């Protein structure tokens, strides 16, 4: 792993430690590199909606977390400016969801990121697109 990727991993781990949400939901970081993050979360019963499938807000939150780690990976404080998600299939209790965030482009203080949310066996659950805005200062 190179120096930039080591920094990205430290930033992601720091953000996760500072959050109340990620640890409460059992989010784990599998990988974090410059412009990239891979995180996972197991769907628990308290994450289900009234149809007994994964609540859209929880799926969005997982994707948003991967987005945050990818767009902050250069150790510059960066926040979401806009985000959208398309839900493509239901997530079921006990399934592990994996969110993979990739930087698509950066220009000035803005960046575009694509996040795919899949089950551990590769079934597509959702596609998320996030627009980031760098606000200045280091994360760590």
Secondary structure, DSSP 8 states (H G I E B T S, - for coil): --HHHHHHHHHHHHHHHH-SHHHHHT-EEEEEETTEEEEEEE--GGGB-TTSSB-HHHHHHHHHHHHHHHHTTTSS-EEEEEEEEEE-S---TT-EEEEEEEEEEEETTEEEEEEEEEETT--EEEEEEEEEEE-SS---
